[in-house]
């Protein structure tokens, strides 16, 4: 038991969490305030410039890369596996768009 107590004493200081019901806001550091302002500005610009579709598409590609890369990492390094997964996704998307365009232009080929 002594070792467990010693380990608890050597833990790094953690920002305390206030568990009160007075609904008061915690004190925020300048970095946290800056990150909230930057996130709000980014979301405002995405909506104002009508880039929500591009944001969602980018997030989808990001997630697909992170899902495909571990499967490819079995045969190569991590960085190269991510590049290969990006190339695979780009090839599928460009191939699908090319096929759809050809089908629209010349229905006899489809």
Number of C-alpha atoms within 10 A of each C-alpha: 5 6 8 8 9 10 9 9 10 8 8 7 7 6 6 7 7 9 7 7 6 6 7 8 7 9 8 9 9 9 9 11 12 12 12 12 12 12 12 12 12 12 15 12 13 15 13 10 9 11 13 14 11 11 13 11 12 12 12 12 15 12 11 14 20 15 13 17 21 16 12 16 16 10 10 14 12 14 10 14 21 20 13 18 22 19 13 13 16 13 12 12 12 11 12 12 12 12 14 12 12 14 13 12 11 9 9 8 9 10
